[in-house]
Amino acid sequence: MILTKLLFLILILICAAFYILYIWDFALVLLVVMITLPIIMFFVAFITKKKTSIEFALKDDIVPKNQSFPVQLCVTNRSIFPVGKAEARIEYYNLFSNQTSSFDLFIPIQPRNSQKVTFQLSSKYSGIVKIKNIYLSIYDPLRIFRFKVGKNVSTEVAVMPETQEINGTVNYTDRVNEDSTMYSENQPGDDPSEVFDLRDYIPGDKLNRIHWKLSSKKDDFIVKDYSLPIDVPSTMFLNLKSYEDSEYTLPQFDTLIETFLSLSQFMLENERMHTIVYFSGKYQRFMEKVISNSDELAEITKEIILSFNDNLYCKSPEEYFADNSISAASFIFVTTVPDTPVLTYIDEEIDADIKNAVVVVKSPDESLMLNEGFANLNLVPVVIGRISASIKDIEV
């Protein structure tokens, strides 16, 4: 573009010299045209700038990770002048990463028309992918002048995590919600208020479980299996506070979210309702959500992902524990920080039969450095990207 301006300047100087040397009407007309033409081009480009707008269009604003998704850039030119060349600079990044990527799009735009350009993106990590148009440069027909429009127009896509297979044990303790009417459909228990099944007598069965009335009709002993309550007070605390800004921040967050999702799904598969506690950047407070089925889990996961904004502010879990007491059969603390004093607080103060701290670490070597000096708290290190291999035989 600088070369074009120099060329026009040289042409104007040549026309001026031609007019001085040759006093003809044609020389004057040529000089006026060469001087006027850049002015006209300036106003053409300026008017086009004022009449041009851009926006992003998404087919889906929630997508799975490791899969391509389309993003459409829509440029609308409401002026009567065509744009032979428009250059858009697109930048995208995950909110939990300090690394950005960018590329350019070249778009011709017809007058009084909209031009749509579709490009594909993907993310290997879950989180919020922010897509931003840094600027859109439009040129006049002779490409002497350039104006930038649509600066920092942006959109966001929520990239959802994947569920990993978890092996573990779900314990059924005496801590149940006595007012609950929710019982297991798959296995018996010891709650006499609800009958799970009737079966033939097996030596060793308690006499008080014999259904005497039905046994007298069958001429054989029939035993009642009682129901197993599944409304057991269980809490999972998801510590979303990031304590460092490095190349590991995004992989740690991705592993943190997938660990939470996998543990929660594992508990649901074993008929264990539970409460999720997390800090919402949207509402600027800790949220408590009860999860009883996979649909609720999917909705909560989406809420957690969408609750973040650019500043990634998150309160420390100590602030929640200072205002709330927890009494549960099972308590799971999912975090990325192994040496915070909150683990000591959980070990000593949280009232739970089983307490686990699932800590996302950068490498197997870092997992060996975890402090094992807790009396009641089980430390479970999870290496980035190795959830299934790291969580083995967890007890919840």
Residue pairs with C-beta under 8 A, 6 or more apart in sequence:
1 139
1 143
1 144
1 146
4 142
4 143
4 144
5 144
8 34
8 37
8 38
8 142
8 144
11 34
12 31
12 34
12 35
15 27
15 30
15 31
15 34
16 31
18 27
18 30
18 31
19 27
19 28
19 30
19 31
37 142
38 142
38 144
38 145
41 140
41 141
41 142
41 144
41 145
42 140
42 144
42 145
44 81
44 140
44 141
45 138
45 139
45 140
45 145
45 146
45 147
46 145
46 147
47 79
47 81
48 77
48 79
48 81
48 83
48 138
48 140
48 147
49 138
49 147
49 149
50 79
51 77
51 78
51 79
52 75
52 76
52 77
52 78
52 79
52 83
52 109
52 136
52 138
52 149
52 150
53 75
53 76
53 78
53 149
53 150
54 73
54 74
54 75
54 76
54 88
54 133
54 136
54 149
54 150
54 153
55 74
55 76
55 153
56 71
56 72
56 73
56 74
56 131
56 133
56 153
56 154
56 155
57 71
57 72
57 73
57 74
57 116
58 69
58 70
58 71
58 72
58 155
58 157
59 69
59 70
59 72
60 69
60 157
61 155
61 156
61 157
61 158
62 157
62 158
62 160
62 302
63 69
63 157
63 158
63 159
63 160
64 159
64 160
64 162
65 122
65 123
65 124
65 125
65 126
65 159
65 160
65 161
65 162
65 254
66 122
66 123
66 124
66 162
67 122
68 120
68 121
68 122
69 120
69 121
69 122
69 157
70 118
70 119
70 120
71 118
71 119
71 120
71 121
71 131
71 155
71 157
72 116
72 117
72 118
73 88
73 90
73 105
73 107
73 116
73 117
73 118
73 119
73 133
74 114
74 115
74 116
75 86
75 88
75 107
75 109
75 114
75 115
75 116
75 117
75 136
75 150
76 113
76 114
76 115
77 83
77 109
77 110
77 111
77 112
77 113
77 114
77 115
78 112
79 111
79 112
80 111
80 112
81 111
81 141
82 108
82 109
82 110
82 111
82 141
83 107
83 108
83 109
83 138
83 139
84 108
84 139
84 141
84 143
85 106
85 108
85 138
85 139
85 143
86 106
86 107
86 108
86 109
86 115
86 136
86 137
86 138
86 139
87 104
87 105
87 106
87 107
87 136
87 137
88 104
88 105
88 106
88 107
88 117
88 133
88 135
88 136
88 137
88 150
89 102
89 103
89 104
89 133
89 134
89 135
89 136
89 137
90 102
90 103
90 104
90 105
90 119
90 131
90 132
90 133
90 134
91 100
91 101
91 102
91 131
91 132
91 133
91 134
92 100
92 101
92 102
92 121
92 129
92 130
92 131
92 132
93 99
93 100
93 101
93 129
93 130
94 123
94 125
94 127
94 128
94 129
94 130
94 159
94 250
95 127
95 128
95 129
95 130
95 308
95 309
95 310
95 312
96 125
96 127
96 128
96 242
96 249
96 250
96 253
96 254
96 308
96 312
97 125
97 127
97 249
97 250
98 245
98 246
98 247
98 249
99 247
102 134
103 119
105 117
105 119
107 115
107 117
108 115
109 115
109 138
121 129
121 131
121 157
123 129
123 159
125 159
125 250
125 251
125 253
125 254
126 159
126 160
126 161
126 162
126 253
126 254
126 257
126 258
126 305
127 158
127 159
127 250
127 253
127 254
127 257
127 305
127 308
128 156
128 157
128 158
128 159
128 305
128 306
128 308
129 156
129 157
129 158
129 159
130 154
130 155
130 156
130 310
131 154
131 155
131 156
131 157
132 152
132 153
132 154
133 150
133 151
133 152
133 153
133 154
134 151
134 152
135 148
135 149
135 150
135 151
136 148
136 149
136 150
137 146
137 147
137 148
138 146
138 147
138 148
138 149
139 145
139 146
158 302
158 305
158 306
159 305
160 301
160 302
160 305
161 254
161 257
161 258
161 261
161 301
161 305
162 258
162 261
163 258
163 261
163 262
163 265
164 258
164 259
164 262
164 387
164 388
165 262
165 388
166 262
166 263
166 265
166 266
166 387
166 388
166 391
166 394
167 388
167 391
167 392
167 393
167 394
168 266
168 391
168 392
168 393
168 394
168 395
168 396
169 393
169 394
169 395
169 396
170 267
170 270
170 271
170 272
170 396
171 329
171 330
171 353
171 354
171 395
171 396
172 189
172 228
172 232
173 232
173 329
173 353
175 232
175 233
175 327
175 328
175 329
175 353
176 191
176 229
176 231
176 232
176 233
176 329
177 229
177 231
177 232
177 233
180 229
180 231
181 194
182 229
182 230
182 231
182 273
182 292
183 189
183 191
183 194
183 196
183 227
183 228
183 229
183 230
184 196
184 227
184 228
184 229
184 230
184 271
185 271
186 271
187 196
187 228
188 196
188 197
188 225
188 226
188 227
188 228
189 196
189 226
189 227
189 228
189 229
190 226
190 228
191 226
191 227
191 228
191 229
192 226
193 227
194 226
194 227
195 224
195 225
195 226
195 227
196 225
196 226
196 227
196 228
197 224
197 225
198 211
198 214
198 222
198 223
198 224
198 225
199 222
199 223
199 225
200 220
200 221
200 222
200 223
201 210
201 215
201 220
201 221
201 222
201 223
202 223
205 223
209 223
209 224
209 225
209 226
210 221
210 222
210 223
210 224
211 222
211 223
211 224
214 222
215 221
215 222
230 271
230 272
230 273
231 273
232 272
232 273
232 329
232 330
233 275
233 327
233 328
233 329
234 267
234 272
234 273
234 274
234 275
234 328
234 329
234 330
234 331
234 332
234 396
235 274
235 275
235 276
235 277
235 326
235 328
235 330
235 331
235 332
235 352
236 260
236 263
236 264
236 267
236 274
236 275
236 276
236 277
236 331
236 332
236 334
237 277
237 278
237 317
237 320
237 331
237 332
237 333
237 334
238 256
238 260
238 276
238 277
238 278
238 304
238 334
239 317
239 333
239 334
239 335
239 336
239 337
239 342
240 253
240 256
240 278
240 279
240 304
240 314
241 279
241 314
241 315
241 316
241 317
241 337
242 249
242 252
242 253
242 312
242 314
242 336
243 336
243 337
243 340
248 362
248 384
251 384
251 385
252 336
252 360
252 362
252 384
253 336
255 360
255 382
255 384
255 385
255 387
256 334
256 335
256 336
256 360
257 301
257 304
257 305
258 387
259 334
259 358
259 360
259 382
259 387
259 391
260 276
260 301
260 334
261 297
261 301
262 387
262 388
262 391
263 332
263 334
263 358
263 391
263 394
263 396
264 274
264 276
264 291
264 297
265 294
265 297
266 396
267 273
267 274
267 396
268 291
268 292
268 293
268 294
268 297
272 330
272 396
273 290
273 291
273 292
274 290
274 291
274 330
275 288
275 289
275 290
275 291
276 287
276 288
276 289
276 290
276 291
276 300
277 286
277 287
277 288
277 320
278 286
278 287
278 289
278 304
278 307
279 285
279 286
279 287
279 314
279 315
279 320
280 286
280 287
280 303
280 304
280 307
281 307
281 308
281 309
281 311
281 312
281 313
281 314
282 306
282 307
282 309
283 307
284 313
286 315
286 319
286 320
286 324
287 303
289 296
289 300
289 303
290 296
291 297
291 300
316 342
317 333
317 335
317 342
318 341
318 342
318 345
321 342
321 345
321 349
321 350
325 351
326 350
326 351
326 352
327 351
327 352
328 350
328 351
328 352
328 353
329 352
329 353
329 354
330 352
330 353
330 354
330 355
330 356
330 396
331 346
331 350
331 352
331 354
331 355
331 356
332 355
332 356
332 357
332 358
332 396
333 342
333 343
333 346
333 355
333 356
333 357
333 358
334 358
334 360
335 342
335 357
335 358
335 359
335 360
336 359
336 360
337 359
338 359
338 361
338 366
338 369
338 370
338 371
338 379
338 381
339 371
343 357
343 371
343 374
343 377
343 379
344 374
346 355
346 357
346 377
347 355
347 374
347 375
347 376
347 377
348 375
348 376
354 378
354 395
354 396
355 376
355 377
355 378
356 377
356 378
356 379
356 380
356 394
356 395
356 396
357 377
357 378
357 379
357 380
358 380
358 382
358 391
358 394
359 367
359 370
359 379
359 380
359 381
359 382
360 382
360 384
361 367
361 370
361 381
361 382
361 383
361 384
362 383
362 384
363 383
363 384
364 383
366 381
367 381
367 383
367 390
370 379
370 381
371 379
372 379
378 394
378 395
380 390
380 391
380 394
381 390
382 390
382 391
383 389
383 390
